[in-house]
Amino acid sequence: MSFLRYGAWLRQAHGVKPQDIVAMDFENSDIFVFLWMGIWSIGAKPAFMNYNLSGPTLTHCVKTSNASLLLVDPNVASNVTDDVRKDLSHVRIVELNPGLEREILSTEPQRRPDSERTEEFGHGLAILIYTSGTTGMPKPAIAMPLYHSSAAILGLLNTLEAGKTIAIGRKFSATRFWDDVRAADASIIQYVGEMCRYLLKAPVQTEKDTGENLDKKHRVRTAFGNGLRPDVWAEFKERFGIDAIGEFYAATEAPLGTFNFSRNDFTMGAVGRNGWLYDAVMSFGGDAWFRTGDLVIWDKDGRVFFADRIGDTFRWKSENVSTAEVGQILGSHPAVHEANVYGVQLPHHDGRAGCAAIVVDGVDPSKVDLDTVYWLQDREYVPFREKDWKMIVEGAAKL
C-alpha cells in the first residue's frame, strides 16, 4: 500500500518514531492522504497546517505543535520564506518535490507492529488541528476526530469507515463543482454554508449542444455539512434536486456533536434534539457542560438555530478570524495608536467581513485607508483580500 511506503520513508530517512509529531503544510491532494496515513502507520501524529499561512503565524503553529519535521507541498513552498526557515532553525523542513516522490514510492513498504500504533482508547492524541486563535495566534487542539476537521474527519475518515470512495477536489470552484460531481458519479456531497450560496449564485449550466439544464443532472441524494442558512436551504434543495440535508453542529475541540438529517423544511437550519441537553439541570452526578462560545436562537416551536459567535472572533469565507491577532498587527503600524477589530454583516453574504476602528497619531484619518490593508499583507496576515476590505470602506470611516 502506498501509505506504508510513506511511513517507511519517514522512519528510514528522517528517524520518525512512535509519538513523534510531523507537521504537514499541504493543499488537498492524494499525497496529503498518503502522508497522513503513513504517519499514523508508524505510530506518529500529524499536525495539519493551514496552507494559506506564512510568516510569524506559520512559525507559531509549527512551534506550538512541537514538530521536529515539516513536510511542505511544492505548491505552497513559497510561504516558507527565508525568515520562516530562520525562525524554525530547529525544525527539518522538507519539500516533497517530484524527485523525492519517486524516492518514496521506491521505498519498500513495511507494516509496523500493532504495539507501536495502539493506545488507550479516548486518551491518545490523533491529530493536531488548529483552532481559530480567538484570543491570539491559532492553537492546536487534540482532536480524536486536509487541515479542517470537517473534510478530514467527517469527510475522509467517515467514508473510509463505511468502505466507500471519496473524491477530493484540490480547491472549490463554483463553476466546476457540478462537473466534478458528475465525473465522480457522486451520490453524497459535503458542504460549508458559504459554498451552497456560491453555487446558487452561479449561472445555470446547460448542455452545449441541446441547451438542456444540467442543474439536476447528477446522482446526489444527500448533502451534509455545516452552516447552511435557512434563507438558502430550501432554494438549494429545489434548484439542484437534493432529497436530504444533513446539517451538523460541532466544534473541532469538543467531544460532542449533533446532526439534523432533514427531508422537509420544518427543521431547516435547526440543530440539536431533545434529550440530555433538553434538561434544565445536569443529568447525573459529575456531569459537565461544554461552553461553545456560540449564540443560538430558540424559537416557539422548540427549534434551535445557530446565530453568531460570541467572543473575539468572526467567520469569513469559511475561515475563523482572530480579532486579537489582526488588531495586534494593525497596532504595530507606526501611525496607529490603537485598533479595535470586529466583524460586520454584509447583505447576501454569510459570516462577517473585517472592520476596524483606528485611533491614529499625527495622521489625517482620511488618508488611513487601504494602506492599512497593505500593511497587513506585508506582515503576511492573509485571511482577507483587498477587494474584501473595499466592500466596507465606503462612508465616513475608512480602514
Long-range contacts (C-beta under 8 A, 24 or more apart in sequence): 1-109, 2-34, 2-105, 2-109, 3-33, 3-34, 3-35, 3-36, 3-37, 3-38, 3-41, 4-38, 4-41, 4-109, 4-110, 4-111, 5-34, 5-38, 5-104, 5-105, 5-107, 5-108, 5-109, 6-34, 6-35, 6-37, 6-38, 6-39, 6-41, 6-104, 7-37, 7-38, 7-39, 7-40, 7-41, 7-42, 7-109, 7-110, 7-112, 8-38, 8-42, 8-107, 8-108, 8-109, 8-110, 9-38, 9-103, 9-104, 9-107, 10-38, 10-39, 10-42, 10-44, 10-69, 11-42, 11-110, 12-107, 14-69, 14-92, 14-94, 16-42, 16-44, 16-69, 17-42, 17-43, 17-44, 18-42, 18-43, 18-44, 18-116, 18-117, 19-43, 19-44, 19-45, 20-44, 20-45, 20-68, 20-69, 21-45, 21-46, 21-47, 21-65, 21-66, 21-67, 21-68, 21-128, 22-46, 22-47, 22-67, 22-69, 22-70, 22-71, 23-47, 23-49, 23-61, 23-62, 23-65, 23-67, 23-69, 23-70, 23-71, 23-91, 24-48, 24-49, 24-70, 24-71, 24-147, 25-49, 25-51, 25-53, 25-58, 25-70, 25-71, 25-72, 25-73, 25-76, 25-79, 25-80, 26-51, 26-71, 26-72, 26-73, 26-76, 26-146, 26-147, 27-51, 27-73, 27-75, 27-76, 27-146, 27-170, 27-171, 28-146, 28-151, 28-168, 28-169, 28-170, 28-171, 29-73, 29-146, 29-168, 29-170, 30-168, 31-73, 31-96, 31-101, 32-73, 32-146, 33-156, 33-168, 35-71, 35-96, 36-152, 40-117, 41-111, 41-112, 41-117, 42-112, 42-116, 42-117, 43-112, 43-116, 43-117, 45-125, 45-126, 45-127, 45-128, 46-127, 46-128, 47-127, 47-128, 47-140, 48-127, 48-128, 48-129, 48-130, 48-146, 48-147, 48-152, 49-130, 49-147, 50-130, 50-138, 50-147, 51-75, 51-76, 51-79, 51-147, 52-79, 52-382, 52-383, 53-79, 53-382, 54-79, 54-80, 54-81, 54-84, 54-380, 54-382, 55-81, 55-83, 55-84, 55-379, 55-380, 55-381, 56-87, 56-379, 56-380, 57-137, 57-138, 57-325, 57-380, 57-381, 58-84, 59-84, 59-87, 59-88, 60-137, 60-138, 61-130, 61-137, 61-138, 61-140, 62-88, 62-91, 63-88, 64-137, 64-139, 64-140, 65-128, 65-140, 67-91, 68-92, 69-94, 70-94, 71-96, 72-96, 127-152, 129-252, 131-252, 131-253, 131-320, 132-313, 132-319, 132-320, 132-321, 132-322, 133-313, 133-320, 133-322, 133-324, 133-325, 134-293, 134-311, 134-312, 134-313, 134-320, 134-322, 134-324, 135-311, 135-312, 135-322, 135-324, 136-322, 136-324, 136-325, 136-328, 137-322, 137-325, 138-322, 141-252, 141-253, 142-253, 143-252, 143-253, 144-255, 145-252, 149-252, 150-190, 150-192, 150-225, 150-226, 151-190, 154-190, 154-224, 154-248, 155-190, 172-198, 174-198, 174-199, 174-201, 174-202, 175-202, 178-205, 178-214, 178-215, 178-218, 178-240, 179-205, 181-218, 181-220, 182-217, 182-218, 185-219, 186-218, 186-219, 186-220, 187-219, 187-220, 187-221, 187-222, 188-220, 188-221, 188-222, 188-223, 188-224, 189-220, 189-222, 189-223, 189-224, 190-223, 190-224, 190-225, 191-223, 191-224, 191-225, 191-227, 191-228, 192-225, 192-226, 192-227, 192-318, 193-225, 193-226, 193-227, 193-228, 193-229, 193-232, 193-318, 193-350, 194-227, 194-317, 194-318, 194-350, 194-351, 195-225, 195-318, 196-223, 196-228, 196-232, 196-236, 197-229, 197-232, 197-348, 197-349, 197-350, 199-236, 199-240, 200-232, 200-235, 200-236, 200-239, 215-239, 215-240, 215-241, 216-240, 216-241, 222-246, 224-248, 224-259, 226-250, 227-306, 227-318, 227-350, 228-268, 228-269, 229-269, 229-350, 230-268, 230-269, 230-305, 233-265, 233-268, 233-269, 234-265, 234-268, 247-271, 249-306, 251-292, 254-290, 254-292, 255-290, 256-290, 266-303, 267-303, 269-303, 269-305, 269-306, 270-303, 270-304, 270-305, 271-296, 271-304, 271-305, 271-306, 272-304, 274-302, 314-342, 314-343, 314-351, 314-352, 314-354, 315-343, 315-350, 315-351, 315-352, 316-343, 316-351, 316-352, 316-353, 316-354, 316-383, 316-384, 316-388, 317-351, 317-383, 317-388, 318-351, 319-383, 321-354, 321-383, 321-384, 325-381, 326-354, 326-356, 326-376, 326-381, 326-383, 327-356, 329-375, 329-376, 329-379, 329-381, 330-356, 330-358, 330-372, 330-375, 330-376, 332-379, 333-372, 333-375, 335-360, 335-361, 335-362, 335-363, 335-368, 336-360, 336-361, 336-368, 336-372, 337-361, 344-392, 346-391, 346-392, 353-384, 353-388, 353-389, 353-391, 353-392, 354-383, 354-384, 354-388, 354-389, 354-392, 355-392, 355-399, 356-399, 357-397, 358-399, 365-398, 366-398, 368-398, 368-399, 369-393, 369-398, 369-399, 370-399, 372-399, 373-399
